[in-house]
């Protein structure tokens, strides 16, 4: 392997954004095919409207789901089933959340060091916040063109957005290979789209619509970013560079509130997009490398007529959606059985994913597995596995004693080799 072919995004999906922070969440294309099996959670500790959901990492690695909403609601779950109410320290509606920061109406900013108890920060504004993301800085957006940045979630600086339109969502691009795409994209009312390389200098783009835009997400096909924006009256826009935008047919006139993106973990040649919105609307679209993103959309049966505001991936096999009146929906992916003929041996696995510093995979049959770690120059760093493994789920931790940088994990099952799974060490 002479070079690393892909660097995957780190992302969280939320109410009106797909914010990118610290977790690589991947799903294989075959698994992420269709989710017409949505299940309504009957035990939720609130009837308040739920506006935003993120997944800090898959539950199998100790991650949690965080949801925020009206009247200062913050709830969490580590297993998709049991929910805990957290003390947010505010009664203001919360519209955007990260693992340790949440923003909302009336300039509300709350943060936490341990997750259980949150406390207020001074934002120096009374405008409503609508979206929150973090790349090198925390970036919050809101009413009247408001953009604030902070290095530490407590000291906030106003940036010049160049617009007085309400800004509703922000998304980050975390891939170092995704050029010339911008690092940050903001969307808002009357078709507003802003892009920035750093959260400080912002440029206005021509969206081609005057409808309100509510959410934006980054997907990736090989090294090419695929951008999807959703908005009022079923509006869907797509772009490969953040500058030229194309309108797509969604098949609905309902307002779309949130967009989630996932990238194929096996070969990085496919993306899944899931959009949610009013009256229980859930749409999905699949894109393969060489084709334009988000062209064909399929309506799914959500089983609810409640307005839906947020969507994210939870474990390696499920999606979760939140909305009005404490609505929480979960959909589990259909099983994957990819067969690879090797003489008389058939190797099958259900998924291969990487989250933070773990490679996770599931075997359906006994398989000869090898896993090796390479540096950015293609040099062998360490052999992680070389043995026959039995059918079950596995999680392999990446070495802690490697230098900072980007690494490739080559995974082999029988004669089938996957060499595009990478992780970044910032140690």
N, C-alpha and C positions, 0 to 999 in steps of 0.2 A: 504494500500500500504506500504509494508515493506521496499522497497528500490527503488531507481531510476534505471530503467532498461537501459536507454540509455542517452548518451550525444551526441547531434548532432553537426556536424561541423559548423564552421563559415566560409563562403567561398565567394570569388568572382572568376568568371571565366574570363580569359583573353587570349589574343593572343596565347602565347606559355606557358600558365600556368593556374593553377587554384589557385589563391593566396587567403589566408585565413586571414580575418581581424576582422570585428566587426559585421557582420550581419548573422543571421540564415535565410537561404532562403530554404524553404521546399515546395515540391509539392506532392500531393497524386499520387499513382501509376496509378490509373485509369485515372486521368487527363493527366498524362505524358505518355500516351500510344503511340501516333503517331502524328506527325505534318507534314502531307503532304499538308499543306495549307500555304506555305510561300508567303509572300507579300513583294514586293520590294518598298522601300520608294523612292518617286519621288522627294521630296524636301529635299536635303542635302546640307549644306552650304560649301561643299568642294568637289573637284574631286581628292584630294590626296588619296593615299592608306591608309586605316585605319587598324592598326595593332593589336589593343588591346581594349577590352571593359570590363568594370566592372559595377556592379550595387551596389550602396552604401546601398540601402534598397529599398523595394517596393515603387512605387510612391504614393500609398495610405497612406504611412507614411512619405511623404515628401522627399523620397530619389530621387537620380538622376542616370542617366546613364552617365558615363564618357568614352570617346573614344579618343585614341591618335593615331597618325600616322606620315606619312612622312612630312618633312619640318616643324617640330615643331607643327603639328596640334593637338589641343585639343578642342573637342566639347562636349557639355553636353545637356541633355534633362531630363525634369521631367515628361514627359507624353508620351514618345515614338514617338512623332510626331514633335514637335517644337524643333529645335536645335539651340544652341547658340555657337558662336565661342569665345573661351577664349584665352587670351594673354599668351602664354607659356613662352615667354622670350628667345626662341631659334629657330633656323632654322634647327637644326639637326633632323634627323628622330627619333621619339620616339617609342620604341618597347614594353614598359611595363609601367603600370600605377596602382597606388593605389589612394585612395581618396585625398591624399595630397602630393604624390610624384610620379614623372615619370622619367624613365631612357631611354637612347637611345644610338645612335652611338657616337663615339669619347669621351666616358666617360661622356656623358651628364647626369646631374641630375638636375631636376627642382622641386620646391616644392611650396606649397601655404598654407596660413593660413586661407583664406576665400573662396577659390575656384574660384574666378573670375580672379585674377591676379597671375601668377606664376613667380618665379624668380630662377636664377641659383644658384646651390651649387657647391662647389669644391669637386670633387671625387678623385683627385690626380691620375687619370689614363686617358689614351687616347684610351684604348681598348673599343670596342663596348660592351654595355650591351645588354642582350637578355631577361632576366627575372627578376622579382622583387616580393618579398613576405615579409610579416611581421608576426612574431610570437611574441617572446619577443624582438627581434631585427629586424630592416630592414635588408634584405639579398638580394643583387644584384649579378647576375651571368652574365658571358659574355665570350669573346674570350680568347683563350689560358689558359683555366682553371681558369679564374678570378672569385674570390668570395670576395665580400666586405660586411662588416657588419657595422651597425650604430645604436646607441640607439636613435638618434634624427633627422635623415635625413640630418644632416649637417657635422658630424664628422665621417669619414669612415675609417675602418681598414681592411687591407688585410689579408685574411685567407689562409691557405695552403690547396689546393684542392687535390693535389696528381696527377693532370693530366694537360696536355697542350692542351687538346681538347677544342673546342668551346662548351661552356655550354649555352643551349638555353632556358631552362625553369626551374622553381622551384615551388614546391607546399608544403603547410604546412598541418600538421595534428593537428587539434585543439581539438580532443576528448580525455579527460583524461582516458577513458575506453578502448581506442584502443591500446592495447599492444599485442605483442611486436613491433608493427609497429613503424618506426622511426618518428621523429617530422618533418623532412624536407627531401624532395627528389629532386634531381637535375638530369636533363637528357640533353644529348648533342650529339655531333658528334660521329660517329663510334660506336654507341651502348653504349655510356657512361651513367652509372647510379651511382650517389653518394647519400649516405644517411648520416644523421647527427641527433643527439639528441638535438643540441643547436645552430647550425649554425657556430660553431667554429671547432669542430672535425668532419672530414669527412672520410667515408669509401667507397671504390669502390666495386660495386656489379657486378656480371656476368649477363649480359642481354641476351646472346645467339644470338645477332645479331651484324653486323657491319654497319648497316644502321644508318643514322642520326635520332635521336629522338628529337621531337619538342615540346612535351607537356605531362604533367603528371597531373592526378587528383585523389583525394581521394573521394571514396564513402563509405557508411556505411550500413552494414546489421546487425541489432542489435548492438552488441558491436564490431563486426568484421569489420576492414577497408578493402575495396576492392580498389585496385590500378590499374589504367589503363594508359598506355603510348601509344602515337601515334607518327608516324614518316614517313620517306620517303617511297615511293613505297607502300603505304597502310599498313605499318607496325603497328600492334597492339600487345602490350604485356600486360599481366595481372599478378597480384600477390596479395597474402593475407598478406604478411609480409615485402615486400620491398626487400627481399633477393632472393627468388626463383621466377623466371619469366617464364611465358609460352607464346609462340607465338600463336596468334589467326588468323583466316581467316577473312579478312575484306571485301572481295569481290570486291576490287578496287586496282589498281596499282597507283592511283593518290597519291601524297604526302598529308598526313594529318597534319594540322598545329595546331589544338587546340582541347582540350577535356574538356567537361563540365559534371559535375556529380550532380545529385539531388537524395535525399533520401525520401522515402515514409513518409509522415507526420502522417498517421493514425496509422500504426503499426510497422514502421521501418523494414519491411520485404521485401522491394524491392528497387532497385536502377534503375535510368535511366542514361544512358551515351549518350552524343551527341558529335560526332566528325565532324569537318569541315576541308576542305582542298581545293586543287587546282581544277580548272575547275568546280567550283560550287558544289563540293562534300559535301553532308551531310549524315552522317550515324547515326543510333540510335541502342541502345541495351538495353534490360531490363533484370535484374537479380533478382531472388527471393532468400530468405534466404535458405541455404542448398545446393545451386548450385554455381558453379564457375562463377566469374564475366566476362562479356564481351566476351562470346563465340559466340553468334548468333548476327549478325549485319544486319540491314535492310537499304537499300539505300532509300533516300527520294528525292523528286523532288523539287529542290531549285528554279528553274526558272531562273537561271543565269549560265553563264560559267566563271564568274570572279573567281579569286582565293580568298578564304575565310580564314581569319586569326584569328578571335576571335568569341567566343560564350558565352553568359551568360543568366541567367534567369532574367527577368525584373520585371513585376508584378507577382501576384500569378497565372496568366493565360497565360503567354507568354514567348517565347524565342526570343533572338535577336542575329543576326550574322552580322559581319562587314568584309569588304574586299577591293579589288582593286577598284580604281576609285571612291571612296566615296560610295561604295556599303553598304547598310544597309537593312537587311531582318528581318521581324518579323513573328513569327508563334504563333497563339493563340491556346491553348489547347482545345480539344473537351470537351463539358460539361459532367460532371459526375452526374449520378443519381443513387446513392447507396440506395436501399430501405431496410428498416428494419421494418418488420411486428411486430406490437405490438397490438394484438387484432384487432380493427377496425381502428387503427391509423397507418399511414405510415409516417415515418420520413425520410426526404431526405436532404442532404447537398451537396454542390458542392466542397468545399475544407476546410481544416483546416490547417493553417500555423502559424508559429511564427517568427517574425522578430524583432531582437533587444529586446525590452521590450513590444511587443504587440502580443496578440493572435488574429488572423484574421480568420473569417469563414463566410460562405455564406449559408443561408437556402433557400431551395426551397419550403417549406411548413411551416405553423405554427408548432412550436415544443417546448416542455418543455426542457429548457436548464439549466444545472447547470455546474458551473465551480469553482473548488476549488484549492487552492494553498497549496502544501506540502513542507516541508523542506527535506533535504537529508536523515533524519532518519524516514521519513514517517509521521511526525507529522503535523497535520492541522495548517496552518498559517492563512488562511483567506478564506472565501467564497466570491467569486467574483460575481457570478450570480446565481440566483435561481428563474426563472420565465419563462413564456411562451413568446416566441418571434416570430415576424411575418417574412414572407419571405423577405429577403434583406441581404446585406453584413454588417458585424459587425466588430468592432475593439475594443479590450479590453486592456487597459493599465495595465501593471503589477505594483504593489505597489512600491513606491519609498522609503519607510521607512523600508526596510528589511535589515537584516545584509548581508554582503558579503557571497556568496556561490552559490550552485546549487539548483534549485527548480524544482519541478514537477507540471505541471498544469493538473489536471484531468478534462476532458471535457466529459459531458454526454448529449446525445440527446435521449430522451425517455429512453429505457433500454440499449441503446448502450453506453458503457463507453470506453473512450480512455485515458489511463493514462501514456503515454510515451512521452508526449510533455514536454520539459524542457527548462529552460533558466538559464543563469548564471548572478548573480548580482555581479559586481565588485566594488560597491559603497564603 
